[in-house]
Amino acid sequence: MKTSIQIKLFASLGRYLPDNADSFPIEPGITIGALALRIGIPLESAKLIFINGQKGDLSAMLSGGERVAIFPPVGGG
């Protein structure tokens, strides 16, 4: 049974944002890593992940209805 999530991508990852990011269809049980690959994000580029405002990681599973935010590595000086 398909459900959907909301995807937010930041900085250099913005180019991977799908047109239907506000209601992106998923199969329940998909991991953040599999989701990233599905929309074309290289796994090494998905460094900071939030699910419904809570820190997550590439192995976190989604069930539907979540808000997923992915940030690239951050550099600074």
PDB file with SEQRES, HELIX, SHEET and CRYST1 records, atoms N, CA, C and O in Angstrom:
SEQRES   1 A   77  MET LYS THR SER ILE GLN ILE LYS LEU PHE ALA SER LEU          
SEQRES   2 A   77  GLY ARG TYR LEU PRO ASP ASN ALA ASP SER PHE PRO ILE          
SEQRES   3 A   77  GLU PRO GLY ILE THR ILE GLY ALA LEU ALA LEU ARG ILE          
SEQRES   4 A   77  GLY ILE PRO LEU GLU SER ALA LYS LEU ILE PHE ILE ASN          
SEQRES   5 A   77  GLY GLN LYS GLY ASP LEU SER ALA MET LEU SER GLY GLY          
SEQRES   6 A   77  GLU ARG VAL ALA ILE PHE PRO PRO VAL GLY GLY GLY              
HELIX    1 AA1 ALA A   11  TYR A   16  5                                   6    
HELIX    2 AA2 ALA A   21  SER A   23  5                                   3    
HELIX    3 AA3 ILE A   32  ARG A   38  1                                   7    
HELIX    4 AA4 LEU A   43  SER A   45  5                                   3    
SHEET    1 AA1 5 PHE A  24  ILE A  26  0                                        
SHEET    2 AA1 5 THR A   3  LEU A   9 -1                                        
SHEET    3 AA1 5 ARG A  67  PHE A  71  1                                        
SHEET    4 AA1 5 LEU A  48  ILE A  51 -1                                        
SHEET    5 AA1 5 GLN A  54  GLY A  56 -1                                        
CRYST1    1.000    1.000    1.000  90.00  90.00  90.00 P 1           1          
ATOM      1  N   MET A   1       0.842  -1.184   0.000  1.00  0.00           N  
ATOM      2  CA  MET A   1       0.000   0.000   0.000  1.00  0.00           C  
ATOM      3  C   MET A   1       0.886   1.245   0.000  1.00  0.00           C  
ATOM      4  O   MET A   1       1.730   1.409   0.881  1.00  0.00           O  
ATOM      5  N   LYS A   2       0.698   2.100  -0.965  1.00  0.00           N  
ATOM      6  CA  LYS A   2       1.505   3.325  -1.052  1.00  0.00           C  
ATOM      7  C   LYS A   2       0.968   4.382  -0.097  1.00  0.00           C  
ATOM      8  O   LYS A   2      -0.227   4.446   0.189  1.00  0.00           O  
ATOM      9  N   THR A   3       1.870   5.187   0.375  1.00  0.00           N  
ATOM     10  CA  THR A   3       1.545   6.337   1.194  1.00  0.00           C  
ATOM     11  C   THR A   3       2.480   7.457   0.734  1.00  0.00           C  
ATOM     12  O   THR A   3       3.161   7.295  -0.278  1.00  0.00           O  
ATOM     13  N   SER A   4       2.533   8.573   1.434  1.00  0.00           N  
ATOM     14  CA  SER A   4       3.402   9.655   0.965  1.00  0.00           C  
ATOM     15  C   SER A   4       4.096  10.348   2.131  1.00  0.00           C  
ATOM     16  O   SER A   4       3.689  10.236   3.287  1.00  0.00           O  
ATOM     17  N   ILE A   5       5.158  11.065   1.781  1.00  0.00           N  
ATOM     18  CA  ILE A   5       5.930  11.854   2.732  1.00  0.00           C  
ATOM     19  C   ILE A   5       6.177  13.225   2.122  1.00  0.00           C  
ATOM     20  O   ILE A   5       5.938  13.440   0.934  1.00  0.00           O  
ATOM     21  N   GLN A   6       6.657  14.148   2.947  1.00  0.00           N  
ATOM     22  CA  GLN A   6       7.072  15.472   2.474  1.00  0.00           C  
ATOM     23  C   GLN A   6       8.598  15.517   2.529  1.00  0.00           C  
ATOM     24  O   GLN A   6       9.197  15.174   3.548  1.00  0.00           O  
ATOM     25  N   ILE A   7       9.222  15.940   1.431  1.00  0.00           N  
ATOM     26  CA  ILE A   7      10.684  15.988   1.344  1.00  0.00           C  
ATOM     27  C   ILE A   7      11.147  17.434   1.244  1.00  0.00           C  
ATOM     28  O   ILE A   7      10.616  18.215   0.454  1.00  0.00           O  
ATOM     29  N   LYS A   8      12.147  17.783   2.058  1.00  0.00           N  
ATOM     30  CA  LYS A   8      12.827  19.077   1.974  1.00  0.00           C  
ATOM     31  C   LYS A   8      14.312  18.797   1.793  1.00  0.00           C  
ATOM     32  O   LYS A   8      14.905  18.042   2.563  1.00  0.00           O  
ATOM     33  N   LEU A   9      14.909  19.402   0.779  1.00  0.00           N  
ATOM     34  CA  LEU A   9      16.342  19.251   0.525  1.00  0.00           C  
ATOM     35  C   LEU A   9      16.985  20.628   0.583  1.00  0.00           C  
ATOM     36  O   LEU A   9      16.393  21.607   0.128  1.00  0.00           O  
ATOM     37  N   PHE A  10      18.177  20.713   1.132  1.00  0.00           N  
ATOM     38  CA  PHE A  10      18.807  22.004   1.364  1.00  0.00           C  
ATOM     39  C   PHE A  10      20.140  22.136   0.638  1.00  0.00           C  
ATOM     40  O   PHE A  10      20.806  21.153   0.313  1.00  0.00           O  
ATOM     41  N   ALA A  11      20.499  23.396   0.398  1.00  0.00           N  
ATOM     42  CA  ALA A  11      21.768  23.782  -0.233  1.00  0.00           C  
ATOM     43  C   ALA A  11      21.964  23.045  -1.559  1.00  0.00           C  
ATOM     44  O   ALA A  11      21.077  23.058  -2.413  1.00  0.00           O  
ATOM     45  N   SER A  12      23.112  22.407  -1.731  1.00  0.00           N  
ATOM     46  CA  SER A  12      23.436  21.779  -3.017  1.00  0.00           C  
ATOM     47  C   SER A  12      22.529  20.603  -3.357  1.00  0.00           C  
ATOM     48  O   SER A  12      22.508  20.162  -4.507  1.00  0.00           O  
ATOM     49  N   LEU A  13      21.781  20.085  -2.392  1.00  0.00           N  
ATOM     50  CA  LEU A  13      20.877  18.964  -2.666  1.00  0.00           C  
ATOM     51  C   LEU A  13      19.577  19.416  -3.325  1.00  0.00           C  
ATOM     52  O   LEU A  13      18.807  18.585  -3.807  1.00  0.00           O  
ATOM     53  N   GLY A  14      19.327  20.717  -3.350  1.00  0.00           N  
ATOM     54  CA  GLY A  14      18.083  21.235  -3.914  1.00  0.00           C  
ATOM     55  C   GLY A  14      17.818  20.775  -5.336  1.00  0.00           C  
ATOM     56  O   GLY A  14      16.661  20.659  -5.741  1.00  0.00           O  
ATOM     57  N   ARG A  15      18.859  20.515  -6.094  1.00  0.00           N  
ATOM     58  CA  ARG A  15      18.676  20.103  -7.493  1.00  0.00           C  
ATOM     59  C   ARG A  15      18.034  18.719  -7.609  1.00  0.00           C  
ATOM     60  O   ARG A  15      17.543  18.356  -8.678  1.00  0.00           O  
ATOM     61  N   TYR A  16      18.032  17.947  -6.525  1.00  0.00           N  
ATOM     62  CA  TYR A  16      17.427  16.611  -6.544  1.00  0.00           C  
ATOM     63  C   TYR A  16      15.955  16.614  -6.115  1.00  0.00           C  
ATOM     64  O   TYR A  16      15.294  15.577  -6.159  1.00  0.00           O  
ATOM     65  N   LEU A  17      15.449  17.766  -5.706  1.00  0.00           N  
ATOM     66  CA  LEU A  17      14.081  17.840  -5.180  1.00  0.00           C  
ATOM     67  C   LEU A  17      13.070  17.467  -6.258  1.00  0.00           C  
ATOM     68  O   LEU A  17      13.010  18.120  -7.300  1.00  0.00           O  
ATOM     69  N   PRO A  18      12.273  16.424  -6.019  1.00  0.00           N  
ATOM     70  CA  PRO A  18      11.276  16.034  -7.022  1.00  0.00           C  
ATOM     71  C   PRO A  18      10.122  17.034  -7.069  1.00  0.00           C  
ATOM     72  O   PRO A  18       9.849  17.726  -6.088  1.00  0.00           O  
ATOM     73  N   ASP A  19       9.451  17.102  -8.209  1.00  0.00           N  
ATOM     74  CA  ASP A  19       8.326  18.021  -8.374  1.00  0.00           C  
ATOM     75  C   ASP A  19       7.219  17.760  -7.365  1.00  0.00           C  
ATOM     76  O   ASP A  19       6.530  18.690  -6.947  1.00  0.00           O  
ATOM     77  N   ASN A  20       7.042  16.513  -6.973  1.00  0.00           N  
ATOM     78  CA  ASN A  20       5.975  16.144  -6.049  1.00  0.00           C  
ATOM     79  C   ASN A  20       6.485  16.005  -4.610  1.00  0.00           C  
ATOM     80  O   ASN A  20       6.007  15.154  -3.860  1.00  0.00           O  
ATOM     81  N   ALA A  21       7.452  16.837  -4.230  1.00  0.00           N  
ATOM     82  CA  ALA A  21       8.099  16.727  -2.922  1.00  0.00           C  
ATOM     83  C   ALA A  21       7.144  16.935  -1.753  1.00  0.00           C  
ATOM     84  O   ALA A  21       7.403  16.433  -0.658  1.00  0.00           O  
ATOM     85  N   ASP A  22       6.047  17.660  -1.955  1.00  0.00           N  
ATOM     86  CA  ASP A  22       5.092  17.880  -0.864  1.00  0.00           C  
ATOM     87  C   ASP A  22       4.243  16.653  -0.582  1.00  0.00           C  
ATOM     88  O   ASP A  22       3.646  16.543   0.489  1.00  0.00           O  
ATOM     89  N   SER A  23       4.186  15.737  -1.525  1.00  0.00           N  
ATOM     90  CA  SER A  23       3.418  14.502  -1.346  1.00  0.00           C  
ATOM     91  C   SER A  23       4.081  13.404  -2.182  1.00  0.00           C  
ATOM     92  O   SER A  23       3.514  12.915  -3.159  1.00  0.00           O  
ATOM     93  N   PHE A  24       5.305  13.029  -1.769  1.00  0.00           N  
ATOM     94  CA  PHE A  24       6.100  12.067  -2.523  1.00  0.00           C  
ATOM     95  C   PHE A  24       5.665  10.648  -2.157  1.00  0.00           C  
ATOM     96  O   PHE A  24       5.690  10.285  -0.981  1.00  0.00           O  
ATOM     97  N   PRO A  25       5.265   9.836  -3.148  1.00  0.00           N  
ATOM     98  CA  PRO A  25       4.785   8.483  -2.846  1.00  0.00           C  
ATOM     99  C   PRO A  25       5.920   7.547  -2.438  1.00  0.00           C  
ATOM    100  O   PRO A  25       6.991   7.540  -3.046  1.00  0.00           O  
ATOM    101  N   ILE A  26       5.663   6.762  -1.401  1.00  0.00           N  
ATOM    102  CA  ILE A  26       6.625   5.758  -0.938  1.00  0.00           C  
ATOM    103  C   ILE A  26       5.884   4.470  -0.591  1.00  0.00           C  
ATOM    104  O   ILE A  26       4.666   4.458  -0.411  1.00  0.00           O  
ATOM    105  N   GLU A  27       6.649   3.398  -0.502  1.00  0.00           N  
ATOM    106  CA  GLU A  27       6.157   2.151   0.079  1.00  0.00           C  
ATOM    107  C   GLU A  27       6.546   2.190   1.555  1.00  0.00           C  
ATOM    108  O   GLU A  27       7.709   2.452   1.864  1.00  0.00           O  
ATOM    109  N   PRO A  28       5.619   1.939   2.473  1.00  0.00           N  
ATOM    110  CA  PRO A  28       5.991   1.907   3.893  1.00  0.00           C  
ATOM    111  C   PRO A  28       7.149   0.937   4.121  1.00  0.00           C  
ATOM    112  O   PRO A  28       7.189  -0.147   3.540  1.00  0.00           O  
ATOM    113  N   GLY A  29       8.093   1.344   4.975  1.00  0.00           N  
ATOM    114  CA  GLY A  29       9.254   0.514   5.272  1.00  0.00           C  
ATOM    115  C   GLY A  29      10.504   0.913   4.512  1.00  0.00           C  
ATOM    116  O   GLY A  29      11.584   0.400   4.803  1.00  0.00           O  
ATOM    117  N   ILE A  30      10.387   1.823   3.539  1.00  0.00           N  
ATOM    118  CA  ILE A  30      11.568   2.293   2.811  1.00  0.00           C  
ATOM    119  C   ILE A  30      12.489   3.033   3.786  1.00  0.00           C  
ATOM    120  O   ILE A  30      12.018   3.740   4.676  1.00  0.00           O  
ATOM    121  N   THR A  31      13.784   2.869   3.614  1.00  0.00           N  
ATOM    122  CA  THR A  31      14.740   3.583   4.467  1.00  0.00           C  
ATOM    123  C   THR A  31      15.076   4.935   3.841  1.00  0.00           C  
ATOM    124  O   THR A  31      14.836   5.169   2.657  1.00  0.00           O  
ATOM    125  N   ILE A  32      15.631   5.809   4.661  1.00  0.00           N  
ATOM    126  CA  ILE A  32      16.083   7.107   4.151  1.00  0.00           C  
ATOM    127  C   ILE A  32      17.151   6.901   3.077  1.00  0.00           C  
ATOM    128  O   ILE A  32      17.166   7.615   2.074  1.00  0.00           O  
ATOM    129  N   GLY A  33      18.036   5.938   3.279  1.00  0.00           N  
ATOM    130  CA  GLY A  33      19.069   5.651   2.285  1.00  0.00           C  
ATOM    131  C   GLY A  33      18.475   5.251   0.948  1.00  0.00           C  
ATOM    132  O   GLY A  33      18.907   5.740  -0.096  1.00  0.00           O  
ATOM    133  N   ALA A  34      17.487   4.363   0.971  1.00  0.00           N  
ATOM    134  CA  ALA A  34      16.834   3.936  -0.271  1.00  0.00           C  
ATOM    135  C   ALA A  34      16.080   5.093  -0.910  1.00  0.00           C  
ATOM    136  O   ALA A  34      16.058   5.222  -2.134  1.00  0.00           O  
ATOM    137  N   LEU A  35      15.463   5.932  -0.090  1.00  0.00           N  
ATOM    138  CA  LEU A  35      14.766   7.113  -0.606  1.00  0.00           C  
ATOM    139  C   LEU A  35      15.757   8.050  -1.294  1.00  0.00           C  
ATOM    140  O   LEU A  35      15.494   8.539  -2.393  1.00  0.00           O  
ATOM    141  N   ALA A  36      16.901   8.300  -0.642  1.00  0.00           N  
ATOM    142  CA  ALA A  36      17.917   9.185  -1.219  1.00  0.00           C  
ATOM    143  C   ALA A  36      18.362   8.666  -2.586  1.00  0.00           C  
ATOM    144  O   ALA A  36      18.436   9.427  -3.551  1.00  0.00           O  
ATOM    145  N   LEU A  37      18.656   7.375  -2.662  1.00  0.00           N  
ATOM    146  CA  LEU A  37      19.076   6.798  -3.942  1.00  0.00           C  
ATOM    147  C   LEU A  37      17.965   6.890  -4.983  1.00  0.00           C  
ATOM    148  O   LEU A  37      18.235   7.139  -6.158  1.00  0.00           O  
ATOM    149  N   ARG A  38      16.730   6.693  -4.563  1.00  0.00           N  
ATOM    150  CA  ARG A  38      15.593   6.745  -5.491  1.00  0.00           C  
ATOM    151  C   ARG A  38      15.454   8.115  -6.155  1.00  0.00           C  
ATOM    152  O   ARG A  38      15.070   8.208  -7.321  1.00  0.00           O  
ATOM    153  N   ILE A  39      15.770   9.183  -5.405  1.00  0.00           N  
ATOM    154  CA  ILE A  39      15.650  10.517  -6.002  1.00  0.00           C  
ATOM    155  C   ILE A  39      16.984  11.034  -6.536  1.00  0.00           C  
ATOM    156  O   ILE A  39      17.074  12.178  -6.983  1.00  0.00           O  
ATOM    157  N   GLY A  40      18.032  10.185  -6.490  1.00  0.00           N  
ATOM    158  CA  GLY A  40      19.296  10.520  -7.138  1.00  0.00           C  
ATOM    159  C   GLY A  40      20.364  11.121  -6.254  1.00  0.00           C  
ATOM    160  O   GLY A  40      21.408  11.540  -6.756  1.00  0.00           O  
ATOM    161  N   ILE A  41      20.135  11.178  -4.950  1.00  0.00           N  
ATOM    162  CA  ILE A  41      21.131  11.759  -4.047  1.00  0.00           C  
ATOM    163  C   ILE A  41      22.205  10.714  -3.723  1.00  0.00           C  
ATOM    164  O   ILE A  41      21.877   9.637  -3.224  1.00  0.00           O  
ATOM    165  N   PRO A  42      23.479  11.012  -3.998  1.00  0.00           N  
ATOM    166  CA  PRO A  42      24.543  10.097  -3.575  1.00  0.00           C  
ATOM    167  C   PRO A  42      24.543   9.991  -2.042  1.00  0.00           C  
ATOM    168  O   PRO A  42      24.433  11.008  -1.357  1.00  0.00           O  
ATOM    169  N   LEU A  43      24.665   8.793  -1.510  1.00  0.00           N  
ATOM    170  CA  LEU A  43      24.565   8.604  -0.059  1.00  0.00           C  
ATOM    171  C   LEU A  43      25.571   9.446   0.719  1.00  0.00           C  
ATOM    172  O   LEU A  43      25.265   9.922   1.813  1.00  0.00           O  
ATOM    173  N   GLU A  44      26.762   9.634   0.167  1.00  0.00           N  
ATOM    174  CA  GLU A  44      27.759  10.438   0.877  1.00  0.00           C  
ATOM    175  C   GLU A  44      27.373  11.913   0.945  1.00  0.00           C  
ATOM    176  O   GLU A  44      27.970  12.673   1.707  1.00  0.00           O  
ATOM    177  N   SER A  45      26.383  12.324   0.160  1.00  0.00           N  
ATOM    178  CA  SER A  45      25.921  13.712   0.175  1.00  0.00           C  
ATOM    179  C   SER A  45      24.786  13.949   1.167  1.00  0.00           C  
ATOM    180  O   SER A  45      24.414  15.097   1.411  1.00  0.00           O  
ATOM    181  N   ALA A  46      24.236  12.891   1.736  1.00  0.00           N  
ATOM    182  CA  ALA A  46      23.141  13.010   2.706  1.00  0.00           C  
ATOM    183  C   ALA A  46      23.729  12.886   4.107  1.00  0.00           C  
ATOM    184  O   ALA A  46      23.739  11.799   4.684  1.00  0.00           O  
ATOM    185  N   LYS A  47      24.219  13.995   4.654  1.00  0.00           N  
ATOM    186  CA  LYS A  47      24.958  13.945   5.919  1.00  0.00           C  
ATOM    187  C   LYS A  47      24.102  14.225   7.148  1.00  0.00           C  
ATOM    188  O   LYS A  47      24.304  13.598   8.188  1.00  0.00           O  
ATOM    189  N   LEU A  48      23.163  15.139   7.054  1.00  0.00           N  
ATOM    190  CA  LEU A  48      22.338  15.501   8.203  1.00  0.00           C  
ATOM    191  C   LEU A  48      20.886  15.269   7.820  1.00  0.00           C  
ATOM    192  O   LEU A  48      20.390  15.846   6.852  1.00  0.00           O  
ATOM    193  N   ILE A  49      20.209  14.425   8.580  1.00  0.00           N  
ATOM    194  CA  ILE A  49      18.853  13.998   8.241  1.00  0.00           C  
ATOM    195  C   ILE A  49      17.940  14.255   9.429  1.00  0.00           C  
ATOM    196  O   ILE A  49      18.276  13.934  10.569  1.00  0.00           O  
ATOM    197  N   PHE A  50      16.776  14.841   9.147  1.00  0.00           N  
ATOM    198  CA  PHE A  50      15.758  15.030  10.170  1.00  0.00           C  
ATOM    199  C   PHE A  50      14.459  14.406   9.692  1.00  0.00           C  
ATOM    200  O   PHE A  50      14.070  14.559   8.535  1.00  0.00           O  
ATOM    201  N   ILE A  51      13.796  13.704  10.594  1.00  0.00           N  
ATOM    202  CA  ILE A  51      12.496  13.109  10.318  1.00  0.00           C  
ATOM    203  C   ILE A  51      11.532  13.683  11.344  1.00  0.00           C  
ATOM    204  O   ILE A  51      11.676  13.445  12.543  1.00  0.00           O  
ATOM    205  N   ASN A  52      10.547  14.440  10.870  1.00  0.00           N  
ATOM    206  CA  ASN A  52       9.605  15.124  11.767  1.00  0.00           C  
ATOM    207  C   ASN A  52      10.338  15.935  12.834  1.00  0.00           C  
ATOM    208  O   ASN A  52       9.920  15.970  13.991  1.00  0.00           O  
ATOM    209  N   GLY A  53      11.436  16.588  12.439  1.00  0.00           N  
ATOM    210  CA  GLY A  53      12.186  17.445  13.341  1.00  0.00           C  
ATOM    211  C   GLY A  53      13.153  16.726  14.265  1.00  0.00           C  
ATOM    212  O   GLY A  53      13.840  17.374  15.054  1.00  0.00           O  
ATOM    213  N   GLN A  54      13.226  15.398  14.188  1.00  0.00           N  
ATOM    214  CA  GLN A  54      14.136  14.610  15.022  1.00  0.00           C  
ATOM    215  C   GLN A  54      15.282  14.076  14.164  1.00  0.00           C  
ATOM    216  O   GLN A  54      15.076  13.656  13.025  1.00  0.00           O  
ATOM    217  N   LYS A  55      16.498  14.098  14.732  1.00  0.00           N  
ATOM    218  CA  LYS A  55      17.657  13.622  13.970  1.00  0.00           C  
ATOM    219  C   LYS A  55      17.477  12.151  13.594  1.00  0.00           C  
ATOM    220  O   LYS A  55      17.074  11.330  14.417  1.00  0.00           O  
ATOM    221  N   GLY A  56      17.782  11.840  12.349  1.00  0.00           N  
ATOM    222  CA  GLY A  56      17.685  10.476  11.848  1.00  0.00           C  
ATOM    223  C   GLY A  56      18.953  10.085  11.123  1.00  0.00           C  
ATOM    224  O   GLY A  56      19.936  10.826  11.128  1.00  0.00           O  
ATOM    225  N   ASP A  57      18.931   8.912  10.497  1.00  0.00           N  
ATOM    226  CA  ASP A  57      20.078   8.467   9.709  1.00  0.00           C  
ATOM    227  C   ASP A  57      19.589   7.676   8.500  1.00  0.00           C  
ATOM    228  O   ASP A  57      18.388   7.481   8.317  1.00  0.00           O  
ATOM    229  N   LEU A  58      20.524   7.227   7.685  1.00  0.00           N  
ATOM    230  CA  LEU A  58      20.174   6.554   6.433  1.00  0.00           C  
ATOM    231  C   LEU A  58      19.422   5.245   6.641  1.00  0.00           C  
ATOM    232  O   LEU A  58      18.733   4.782   5.731  1.00  0.00           O  
ATOM    233  N   SER A  59      19.541   4.643   7.820  1.00  0.00           N  
ATOM    234  CA  SER A  59      18.861   3.369   8.067  1.00  0.00           C  
ATOM    235  C   SER A  59      17.452   3.538   8.630  1.00  0.00           C  
ATOM    236  O   SER A  59      16.732   2.552   8.791  1.00  0.00           O  
ATOM    237  N   ALA A  60      17.051   4.768   8.930  1.00  0.00           N  
ATOM    238  CA  ALA A  60      15.715   5.010   9.495  1.00  0.00           C  
ATOM    239  C   ALA A  60      14.640   4.618   8.486  1.00  0.00           C  
ATOM    240  O   ALA A  60      14.737   4.933   7.300  1.00  0.00           O  
ATOM    241  N   MET A  61      13.620   3.929   8.975  1.00  0.00           N  
ATOM    242  CA  MET A  61      12.520   3.489   8.109  1.00  0.00           C  
ATOM    243  C   MET A  61      11.361   4.476   8.181  1.00  0.00           C  
ATOM    244  O   MET A  61      11.073   5.053   9.230  1.00  0.00           O  
ATOM    245  N   LEU A  62      10.710   4.652   7.045  1.00  0.00           N  
ATOM    246  CA  LEU A  62       9.563   5.548   6.953  1.00  0.00           C  
ATOM    247  C   LEU A  62       8.279   4.732   6.851  1.00  0.00           C  
ATOM    248  O   LEU A  62       8.260   3.662   6.243  1.00  0.00           O  
ATOM    249  N   SER A  63       7.212   5.244   7.449  1.00  0.00           N  
ATOM    250  CA  SER A  63       5.928   4.543   7.378  1.00  0.00           C  
ATOM    251  C   SER A  63       4.895   5.329   6.589  1.00  0.00           C  
ATOM    252  O   SER A  63       3.872   4.781   6.179  1.00  0.00           O  
ATOM    253  N   GLY A  64       5.161   6.618   6.375  1.00  0.00           N  
ATOM    254  CA  GLY A  64       4.230   7.474   5.643  1.00  0.00           C  
ATOM    255  C   GLY A  64       3.787   8.626   6.521  1.00  0.00           C  
ATOM    256  O   GLY A  64       3.612   8.466   7.729  1.00  0.00           O  
ATOM    257  N   GLY A  65       3.607   9.782   5.915  1.00  0.00           N  
ATOM    258  CA  GLY A  65       3.185  10.963   6.646  1.00  0.00           C  
ATOM    259  C   GLY A  65       4.320  11.775   7.241  1.00  0.00           C  
ATOM    260  O   GLY A  65       4.079  12.852   7.786  1.00  0.00           O  
ATOM    261  N   GLU A  66       5.553  11.289   7.152  1.00  0.00           N  
ATOM    262  CA  GLU A  66       6.682  12.001   7.745  1.00  0.00           C  
ATOM    263  C   GLU A  66       7.090  13.216   6.907  1.00  0.00           C  
ATOM    264  O   GLU A  66       6.804  13.317   5.714  1.00  0.00           O  
ATOM    265  N   ARG A  67       7.779  14.136   7.603  1.00  0.00           N  
ATOM    266  CA  ARG A  67       8.469  15.251   6.958  1.00  0.00           C  
ATOM    267  C   ARG A  67       9.957  14.926   7.043  1.00  0.00           C  
ATOM    268  O   ARG A  67      10.510  14.802   8.136  1.00  0.00           O  
ATOM    269  N   VAL A  68      10.599  14.789   5.891  1.00  0.00           N  
ATOM    270  CA  VAL A  68      12.009  14.401   5.821  1.00  0.00           C  
ATOM    271  C   VAL A  68      12.819  15.581   5.302  1.00  0.00           C  
ATOM    272  O   VAL A  68      12.515  16.135   4.245  1.00  0.00           O  
ATOM    273  N   ALA A  69      13.856  15.963   6.051  1.00  0.00           N  
ATOM    274  CA  ALA A  69      14.764  17.032   5.633  1.00  0.00           C  
ATOM    275  C   ALA A  69      16.167  16.445   5.535  1.00  0.00           C  
ATOM    276  O   ALA A  69      16.629  15.756   6.444  1.00  0.00           O  
ATOM    277  N   ILE A  70      16.839  16.727   4.418  1.00  0.00           N  
ATOM    278  CA  ILE A  70      18.192  16.207   4.203  1.00  0.00           C  
ATOM    279  C   ILE A  70      19.119  17.371   3.855  1.00  0.00           C  
ATOM    280  O   ILE A  70      18.825  18.182   2.976  1.00  0.00           O  
ATOM    281  N   PHE A  71      20.238  17.430   4.564  1.00  0.00           N  
ATOM    282  CA  PHE A  71      21.251  18.461   4.354  1.00  0.00           C  
ATOM    283  C   PHE A  71      22.542  17.806   3.865  1.00  0.00           C  
ATOM    284  O   PHE A  71      22.848  16.677   4.250  1.00  0.00           O  
ATOM    285  N   PRO A  72      23.303  18.508   3.015  1.00  0.00           N  
ATOM    286  CA  PRO A  72      24.604  17.998   2.576  1.00  0.00           C  
ATOM    287  C   PRO A  72      25.657  18.251   3.654  1.00  0.00           C  
ATOM    288  O   PRO A  72      25.362  18.898   4.660  1.00  0.00           O  
ATOM    289  N   PRO A  73      26.883  17.751   3.461  1.00  0.00           N  
ATOM    290  CA  PRO A  73      27.965  18.084   4.396  1.00  0.00           C  
ATOM    291  C   PRO A  73      28.140  19.599   4.452  1.00  0.00           C  
ATOM    292  O   PRO A  73      28.014  20.288   3.440  1.00  0.00           O  
ATOM    293  N   VAL A  74      28.427  20.099   5.634  1.00  0.00           N  
ATOM    294  CA  VAL A  74      28.586  21.539   5.817  1.00  0.00           C  
ATOM    295  C   VAL A  74      30.060  21.831   6.039  1.00  0.00           C  
ATOM    296  O   VAL A  74      30.704  21.219   6.891  1.00  0.00           O  
ATOM    297  N   GLY A  75      30.586  22.768   5.267  1.00  0.00           N  
ATOM    298  CA  GLY A  75      31.973  23.179   5.437  1.00  0.00           C  
ATOM    299  C   GLY A  75      32.018  24.519   6.141  1.00  0.00           C  
ATOM    300  O   GLY A  75      31.026  25.247   6.160  1.00  0.00           O  
ATOM    301  N   GLY A  76      33.122  24.838   6.699  1.00  0.00           N  
ATOM    302  CA  GLY A  76      33.246  26.119   7.375  1.00  0.00           C  
ATOM    303  C   GLY A  76      34.699  26.431   7.633  1.00  0.00           C  
ATOM    304  O   GLY A  76      35.596  25.625   7.387  1.00  0.00           O  
ATOM    305  N   GLY A  77      34.894  27.617   8.130  1.00  0.00           N  
ATOM    306  CA  GLY A  77      36.275  27.972   8.375  1.00  0.00           C  
ATOM    307  C   GLY A  77      36.440  28.877   9.522  1.00  0.00           C  
ATOM    308  O   GLY A  77      37.562  29.264   9.847  1.00  0.00           O  
TER     309      GLY A  77                                                      
END                                                                             
